[in-house]
Amino acid sequence: MPLHFNIQLMQVLADHRTPFLTLFFQFFTFIGDTNGYILVGTLIYVAFDKRLAVRLMVIVLISMSLNHILKMIIKNPRPFIREGTYMQKWAVSPDMARELATEYSTPSGHAMACSSFYAYLYAAVKSRALRIICVLLIVLIGLSRPYLGVHYLEDILSGWVVGLAVASIAIIWGERINAAWDKLSFGGQIALAVAASGVLWFYTVAINGWHIDGQPRAFLAYAGSLTGIFIARPLELRFVDFDPRSSSVVAKLVRFLFTVAASILTLQLLGAGFAKIVPNFTLPGYALQYARYASGSIVSLFLAPLIFTTLGLAKSQRA
């Protein structure tokens, strides 16, 4: 049953948009989207702190996965969906509106992801300026969604609460969880990641009314990316172990651009290639999409560092 959130507030926001504020909040909604975390996480990984970057990426992917499951359980439509006016009321592109209209509203994925990611980053750094930026990003990314019309304010508040809870668990128990994880063999870690992905995906299909469509597929992207991280991280430490703080600013910039480009190219090529092999919304199609996103993480965290370290753009810390 739809939740009776404050649609009047959404109407007020829609009636008082300005071109400047719309562009302003569209920028922050991009920063809080998947591509934004790829850019920020990759920059931290190749130029500052590999361990922190990996933890941030794991946290945000877990938060996104949990958000996806919660949305499918709650099944609350986005603002203006029931009224049929969302195409006119949302300040997003028509293609984006059609995509978002197929997804549920509560809680906000942007709010959950940004609060978990940037709250953990806030706790991990000592820089006052960076901490202020983290707080501002949590607030602005969250508020961008009701301004653009695609989320109720209540979605943002609930997303912040759950996201901060995820970050708190990682801050308080992260070391214990990591120690327990490291006790597993490499094969055991991969097997557990794949098994957990399969079980949770099956659950998303069940709560989706046993329909294999776009909603469970989105979850599989997050699960595949997580599995790729669990594969790539040990390989990078064993065979590369580059020093992210090594080399010049120019070299770091090249590493960043190369890694982002390699990741995007991998996802694009595999996406196009797999689509020619099997239809997307089939069991084989789902398996290939899972492998696609796992491959994207492996390229970003292992193969790209292997290449740019070999080319002398970073120093290895291996003895």
N, C-alpha and C positions, 0 to 999 in steps of 0.2 A: 504494500500500500504506500503511495507517495507520501512523503513527509510534508507537513504544511509549514514550510519556511517562509521567510518574509519576501514575498514577490513584490510588495509595494516598494521596498527599498531598491530592488533591482530595477523597477520602472523609473524611480527617481534618478538612479545612476545613468540609465540609458537616455533619459531626457536632458541630462546636463553634461554630456560629453563635449570635449573640445578637441580640435585636431591635434594640438600639442600634447594634451594629456593622453589621447589615444595612442599616439606614437610612443610616448614615454612608457606607458604600461605595456604596449606590445613588445617593446624591447625587454622589459623585465620578465614578461611571460616567456620570451625566447630563452633568456638566461636560465629560467626555471624548468625548461623542457629538457628532454634527453640529450639533445645536441649541446646544450649549455654545460651539462655535467661532463660530457665527453671532452669538451674543450678545457674546462677548469681542471678536471682530473688528469688529463694528459699533460697539461702544463706543469702541475705539481709533480707528476711522475718523472718526466724527463729532465726537469730543471731544478727541483728542490728536494723532495723527500719521497722515495719510492714506497716505503712502508706506509706512510700516512696516506698517500694517494690510493694504494690498494685498499686500505681500510675504508676510506671515504667511498670508493666505488662499490665495495661490498655492502656498506650500510645503505647507500642510496638505492641500490638494486633490490635489496631486501625490503626497503620501505616501499618501493614501487610495486613489488610483487604483492606485499601485504595489502596495499591500497587497492590493487586490482581485485583481490579476493573480497575485500570488504565492500567494494562497490557492487559486486555481483551478488553479494548476500543481501545488502540493503535495498538495492534496485530502485533508487530514487532518481526520477528523471531530472535532467538539467532544467534551469529556468527557461520559461517560455516554450518548452516542448509541448506541454499539455494544451497550451493556448494556440499552438501552431504558428507562432510569430517569431520563432527563433532566428530565421534567416534575416529578418529585418532588425531584430533587437540585439544580435550579437555583433560586436565590432571585430570580427575575424573574417578571413577570406571565405568565399562560398565553398571551396573545396574543404577547408578546415571545418567549416560549420557542418557540412554533410558528414564528415568523419566523427566529430564530437557528438553529433546527434545520436549516434549509435552506441555511445558510452553513457554510463550512469554518472551521477553527480557527487554522491556523498560517500566518503569524505573527499576533499580535493587532493588529487595526486600531486599537484604543484606545491600545495601547502605542506603535505607530508614529506615530500622529497626534500624541499629546501630546508625545512626545520630540522630534519635528521642530518642532512649533509653539513649545513653551515653551523649547527649547534655543536656537532662533533669537531669541526674545524676550529670553532671558537675555543673549545676546551683544550685543543691540541697546541695552539700557538700562544705566544706571550705578547705579541705585538698589539698594543692598544688600538692602533689605526686599523689593523686587520680585523680585530674583534668588532669594532664599530661597523665596518663594512659587512661583516657576517650578519649582524643584527639588522642592518638596513636591508640586506638582500632577503632575509626571511620575511620582513614586513612587506617590502615592495613586491616581491614575487607573489606572495599570498594575496595582497590587495589588488594586484593586477587582474585576477580572475573575475571577481564580481564586477569590477569596473568594465571589463570587456563583455560582461553579461553571461559568461559561460558557467558560473558557479554562484550559489547563494553564499552570503556571508557566513552562515552556519557551517557550510562545507569547509570554509577556510579555518574557522575556529576549531572544528573537530579534527581537521587535518594537522593543524599545528600541535594539538594535544597528543595525537598518536605519533607524529613524527618526533616530537621531543621525547616521548617515552622510548622510542627506538634508539635515539641518540643516547639517552641516559643509560639504557641497558649496555650499550657499547662502551660508554665511558666507565661505568662502574665494574662491569664484568668482562670487558673486552679481553684483558690479559688472560683470564681463566679460560674463556672460550677458545682463545687462540692456542693456549697450551694444550687443551684437550684435543683440538683439531690437529696439532702437530704430532700428537702421539699416533695418529693413524698413518699408515703407509701411503705413498703416493697413489697407488692403485686403489687403496681403500677410500681415500678422499674423493677420487673421481667416481668410484662406484656409488658412494653415498650421495654425491651431488646429482648424478644422473637418476638414481632411484628416487630421491626426494623431488626432483623436477617432474618425474613421471607421475608420482603419486599426487602431487599438488595440481598438475595439469589435469589429471583425471578428475580431481575434485572440482576444478573450474568448469569442466564440461558437465559434470553432474548438476552443479548449481545453476548452470546456464540452460537447464532443461534438456540435457543430452543433445544439444545442438553444437556441432563443430563449426564455429564461425569465427568472426574477427575478434571477439572478446577473449576466448581462451588462447587465441594465437598471440595476442599482445603479451599475455603472461609468459608464454614460451620464449619470447624475445628476452625478457629479463632473466629467466632461468638459464637460457643458453649463454647469455653474457656472463652470468655468475660462474657457470661451469667452466667457461673458457678462462676466467681469472684463476680458478683453482688449478687448472692445468698449466697455465703459463707462468704463474709466479714461481713455483719450484724450479721449472726449467730455466727461467732467467737467472735465478740465484746460482744454479749449478753451472750453467754453461756460459753465462755472460757476466752477470753481476756488475753492471756499469755503475759508475759514480755519477749521480744526477747533478752534483755540484761542480763537476769537472768541466774544463774547457771554457771558452769565452762566451759572452752573451750572444754573439752571432751564432756560434755553434749550437747553443741551447735553442735558439730560435729555429735553426734548421732542423734540429732533432724534433722539435714540436711540430713544425709544418709537415715534416716527412711522416711522422707517426700518425697524425690526423689524416693525411692524404692516403696513407696505406690502409688505414682502417676503413675509410669511406669507400675506397676502391674495392676492397675485399667484399664489403657488404653489397655494393652495387653489382659487382660481377657475379657473385654467388646468387644474389637475388634474381638476376636476369637468367642465369643458367639453370637454376633449380625450377623456375617457372616454366621452362621449356620441357622439363623432364616429367613433372607430375603437377596436377592442379594444387593450388594452395590449400584449400579447405578439405584435405583428405588426410588420413593418418600418415602416409608416406610424405605428404607435403609438410605436415607439421614436424616430422622428424628432421627433414632437410632444413627447415627454418631454424630449428633448435641448433643444428650443426652450423648453420650460417652465422648465427650470433656468437656461438662459442668460438668460431674461427676468427671473428672480428676481434674478440678479446685476446686471443692467442697472438694475432698479428701485432696488436698494439703493445702488449706487455712483454712479448718474447722475440718475435721475428724482427720487428722494427729495431729494438735495441741491439739485437745481434748484428744487424746490417750497419747501423750507424756507429757502433763501436768498432766493427771491422774496418770501417772507412776512416777511423781516427777522429770521429766527432765527439767521442766520449772515452774516458779512461775506464778500464776494467779494475775492479777491486779484488779480483782473484789473485791469489799468491802465485 
